[in-house]
Amino acid sequence: MPMNRIRTTWLAFSAVVLAAAAAYAEDPMNVKIERHTCRSADGVEIVYSAAGAGEPALVFIHGGLADRTFWDSQLKAFSGKHRVIAPDLAGHGESGKDRKKWGFPEFGADVRAVVEAEKVKKVILFGNSLGGPVAVEAALQMPGRVLGVVGVDTFQSLDYTITQDEANAQAEAFRKDFAGNVKAMTKALFHPDADPAVVADAERRMARTSPEPMVEMFKSLGGYDNAAGPRRLTVPLRVINGDLYPTDVAGIRKIKPDFEAIVMKHMGHYPMLERPDEFNTLVAKVVAELIRPANR
C-alpha cells in the first residue's frame, strides 16, 4: 500500500478513536460517585460504586484480590453518558465475606444482583483478570440484558483448566504467607520497567484484602472449564489486553468465533492504573462498536 494511503487510513482511524473518546469526556471534579449496597442471591452484602446516568450501563468488575476502586478513573470518565457501576465482589473490598460456597457462578450472581438493584435494562460488562470469567457467568445469568462482554487482560487462552491440586496448592501458599505471595503476584503482573509507584499502589491495595475468603476463592477455581462459558455466550466477546502475556486469538476463535482483541503495547495487567487515558480511549471505542448493532 502506498505510504500516502497508509497515512490517510491511519489519520482517519485516529480521528474516529479520538472522537469516541471526546464524546465520553467528563470533568472528574463534577462526578459524584455514589456508594450503594444490595444482597447477592445467597444473602451476602455487596457494596458497589455508581455514577452518572444513561444506558447501556457500563459495569466494571475487578479481579481477584482487587476491589472496585481500581475502576475509579472509568466511573469518572464515562458517567457523562452512561450509568457506570463497579461492585466489590464478595470477599473483596467492603463486600461481605460470609459466603458458604465460592466460585465464578457465585461471583456472577453478585454482578447480577447489582444490575438488578440498579434496574438498568441494557449493560456492557467489563472484567479484569478473574473478573473476565465472572462477567461471562453474569452475562449467562442475564439473557437479553447484556450487549457484550469485554475482558481486560484476561482470556489470553481458553484451552486450560486449573486442576484441583493446583488450586489447592495456590490456596495453601496464600494461607501460609499472604503478604509474600501478594508481593510476588504483583511483581509478575507488570513489565519490569513499570512505574514503581503504580506497582506499589497495586500491591498496597491487594494486600488489604482479607486472606481467609481468598484462600477459599483459590480452592474454588479447581476444575473450572474456562471454555464452557464463552462457548455458551450469545453476545460478543472482546478483550483489551496488555502484551505481558500473549493472547491466542486464533485459538479462542475456535471456541468463540466472534472474538476480537485489542492489545496495548508494553502494558501489564492493570491498564486502568498504568495508562488510564489511553485505556479509556479504547474502552470508548469498544463501547461504540457494541452499541452500534444494538441500535440498528
C-alpha positions in Angstrom: 0.0 0.0 0.0 1.4 3.4 -0.9 2.7 5.5 2.0 0.2 8.3 1.5 -2.7 5.9 1.6 -1.3 4.3 4.8 -1.0 7.8 6.3 -4.6 8.7 5.3 -6.0 5.5 6.7 -4.2 5.9 10.0 -5.3 9.5 10.3 -8.9 8.5 9.7 -8.7 5.7 12.2 -7.2 8.1 14.8 -9.9 10.6 14.2 -12.6 8.0 14.9 -11.0 6.9 18.1 -10.4 10.4 19.3 -13.9 11.4 18.5 -15.2 8.5 20.5 -13.0 9.4 23.5 -14.1 13.1 23.3 -17.8 12.1 23.3 -17.2 10.4 26.7 -15.1 13.2 28.2 -16.3 14.2 31.7 -14.9 16.7 34.2 -13.7 14.5 37.1 -14.3 17.3 39.5 -18.0 17.2 38.7 -18.6 13.5 39.0 -20.4 12.3 42.1 -19.5 8.6 42.9 -22.3 7.0 45.0 -21.9 4.1 47.4 -24.7 1.6 47.3 -25.4 -1.9 48.7 -27.5 -4.8 47.7 -27.8 -8.5 48.6 -26.5 -11.3 46.3 -28.5 -14.5 45.7 -27.1 -16.2 48.8 -27.6 -13.1 51.1 -24.1 -11.8 51.1 -24.0 -8.0 51.1 -22.5 -6.5 48.0 -21.1 -2.9 48.1 -20.8 -1.1 44.8 -20.0 2.4 43.4 -22.1 4.1 40.8 -22.1 7.3 38.9 -23.9 9.0 36.0 -26.9 8.1 34.0 -27.8 6.6 30.7 -27.9 3.2 29.0 -26.4 0.9 28.3 -24.9 0.9 31.7 -21.2 0.0 31.9 -20.3 -2.4 34.7 -16.6 -2.8 35.6 -15.7 -6.0 37.5 -12.3 -6.2 39.3 -10.1 -9.2 39.5 -9.0 -11.4 42.4 -7.5 -9.6 45.4 -8.6 -6.3 43.9 -11.6 -4.0 44.6 -14.0 -1.6 43.0 -11.6 1.4 43.4 -9.4 0.0 40.6 -12.1 1.4 38.3 -12.4 4.9 39.7 -11.0 6.5 36.6 -13.6 4.8 34.5 -16.5 5.9 36.7 -15.3 9.5 36.3 -14.6 9.2 32.6 -17.8 7.6 31.4 -20.5 8.9 33.7 -21.3 11.7 31.3 -23.2 9.4 29.0 -23.7 6.2 31.0 -24.7 4.8 34.3 -21.3 3.4 35.4 -21.1 0.7 38.1 -18.2 -1.0 39.9 -19.0 -3.7 42.5 -16.8 -5.2 45.2 -17.3 -9.0 44.6 -17.9 -11.0 47.8 -14.8 -11.3 49.9 -13.3 -8.2 48.4 -13.3 -4.5 49.4 -16.3 -3.7 51.6 -18.5 -6.6 50.5 -19.4 -9.4 52.8 -17.1 -12.3 53.4 -19.5 -14.8 54.9 -20.1 -16.8 51.8 -20.6 -20.6 52.1 -19.9 -21.5 48.5 -17.3 -19.7 46.4 -16.8 -19.8 42.6 -17.3 -18.0 39.3 -21.1 -18.6 39.2 -21.5 -17.1 42.7 -19.4 -14.1 41.7 -21.5 -13.8 38.6 -24.6 -13.7 40.9 -23.0 -10.7 42.7 -22.9 -8.8 39.5 -26.4 -9.8 38.5 -27.7 -8.6 41.9 -26.1 -5.2 41.4 -27.5 -4.8 37.9 -31.0 -5.8 39.1 -30.7 -3.4 42.1 -29.9 -0.6 39.6 -32.9 -1.5 37.4 -30.9 -1.0 34.2 -32.2 -2.7 31.1 -29.1 -2.9 29.0 -25.5 -3.3 30.1 -21.9 -3.9 28.8 -19.8 -5.9 31.3 -16.1 -5.3 31.7 -14.0 -7.8 33.7 -10.3 -7.6 34.6 -8.4 -10.9 35.2 -10.7 -13.1 37.3 -13.4 -10.6 36.5 -13.5 -11.8 32.9 -14.9 -15.2 33.6 -17.1 -13.5 36.3 -18.5 -11.2 33.5 -19.3 -14.2 31.3 -21.1 -16.0 34.2 -23.0 -12.8 34.9 -24.0 -12.5 31.2 -25.3 -16.1 31.2 -27.4 -15.3 34.2 -28.9 -12.2 32.5 -30.1 -13.2 29.0 -31.3 -10.4 26.9 -29.8 -7.7 29.1 -26.1 -7.8 28.1 -24.8 -6.3 24.9 -21.3 -7.6 25.2 -18.5 -8.9 27.5 -15.2 -7.1 27.4 -12.2 -8.7 29.2 -9.4 -6.6 30.5 -6.1 -8.5 30.4 -7.8 -11.8 30.6 -8.9 -14.6 28.2 -5.4 -14.9 26.8 -6.3 -18.5 26.3 -9.3 -20.7 26.9 -7.8 -24.2 26.4 -6.8 -24.8 30.0 -8.4 -25.9 33.3 -6.7 -25.5 36.7 -6.7 -28.8 38.4 -8.0 -29.1 41.9 -4.5 -30.0 43.2 -3.1 -26.8 41.6 -5.9 -24.7 43.0 -5.3 -26.2 46.5 -1.6 -25.6 46.3 -2.1 -22.0 45.4 -4.6 -21.6 48.2 -2.2 -23.1 50.7 0.6 -20.9 49.6 -1.5 -17.8 50.3 -2.7 -19.2 53.6 0.9 -19.7 54.8 2.3 -16.3 53.5 -0.4 -14.0 52.3 1.8 -10.8 52.1 4.7 -12.6 50.5 2.5 -14.1 47.8 0.7 -10.9 47.1 4.1 -9.2 46.6 5.3 -11.9 44.2 2.0 -11.9 42.3 2.0 -8.2 41.9 5.6 -8.2 40.5 4.5 -10.8 37.9 1.7 -8.6 36.7 3.8 -5.7 35.4 6.6 -5.2 33.0 10.0 -4.9 34.8 10.3 -1.2 34.0 6.7 -0.2 35.1 6.3 2.9 37.2 7.3 1.8 40.8 4.7 4.0 42.3 1.9 2.3 40.3 3.3 -1.2 41.2 3.5 -0.3 44.9 0.0 1.1 44.9 -1.4 -2.1 43.3 0.4 -4.2 45.9 -0.9 -2.0 48.7 -4.5 -2.3 47.5 -4.2 -6.1 47.0 -2.6 -6.7 50.4 -5.5 -5.2 52.3 -7.8 -8.0 51.0 -8.8 -10.4 53.8 -6.8 -13.7 53.4 -9.5 -16.1 54.6 -12.0 -15.7 51.7 -9.2 -15.5 49.2 -8.0 -19.0 50.3 -11.5 -20.3 49.7 -11.7 -18.5 46.4 -8.5 -20.1 45.1 -9.8 -23.5 46.1 -13.0 -22.9 44.1 -11.0 -22.3 40.8 -10.1 -26.0 40.6 -11.8 -27.8 37.7 -13.4 -24.7 36.2 -13.7 -25.1 32.5 -12.6 -21.7 31.0 -14.1 -22.5 27.6 -17.5 -23.6 28.7 -18.9 -20.1 29.5 -17.6 -18.4 26.3 -18.9 -21.3 24.2 -22.4 -20.7 25.6 -22.2 -16.9 25.3 -24.5 -15.4 22.7 -23.2 -11.9 22.8 -19.8 -10.6 21.5 -16.7 -11.3 23.5 -13.9 -8.7 23.3 -10.7 -8.0 25.2 -8.4 -5.1 25.8 -5.2 -6.9 26.9 -1.7 -6.0 27.7 1.2 -7.7 25.9 2.9 -9.0 29.1 1.4 -12.4 28.2 0.3 -13.3 24.6 -3.3 -13.5 23.6 -4.1 -16.6 21.5 -6.7 -15.0 19.2 -6.8 -17.9 16.7 -7.2 -20.5 19.4 -10.0 -18.5 21.2 -11.9 -18.0 17.9 -12.2 -21.8 17.6 -14.4 -21.6 20.7 -15.9 -18.1 20.2 -15.7 -17.2 16.5 -16.7 -13.5 17.0 -13.8 -12.9 19.5 -11.8 -9.7 18.9 -8.7 -8.4 20.7 -7.0 -5.1 21.2 -3.5 -5.5 22.6 -1.9 -2.5 24.3 1.9 -2.3 23.7 4.2 -2.6 26.7 1.3 -2.9 29.1 0.8 -5.1 32.1 -2.2 -6.5 33.9 -3.8 -3.2 35.0 -4.1 -0.8 32.1 -6.7 1.2 34.1 -4.0 2.0 36.6 -0.9 2.3 34.3 -2.3 4.3 31.4 -5.9 5.2 32.2 -6.4 7.9 29.5 -5.2 5.5 26.7 -7.3 2.7 28.2 -10.4 4.9 28.4 -10.0 5.8 24.7 -10.0 2.1 23.9 -13.0 1.5 26.2 -14.9 4.2 24.4 -14.1 2.6 21.0 -15.3 -0.8 22.1 -18.5 0.6 23.7 -19.3 2.4 20.5 -18.8 -0.8 18.4 -21.0 -2.8 20.8 -23.8 -0.2 20.8 -23.9 0.2 17.1 -25.5 -3.2 16.3 -28.0 -2.8 19.1 -29.2 0.5 17.6 -29.9 -1.0 14.1 
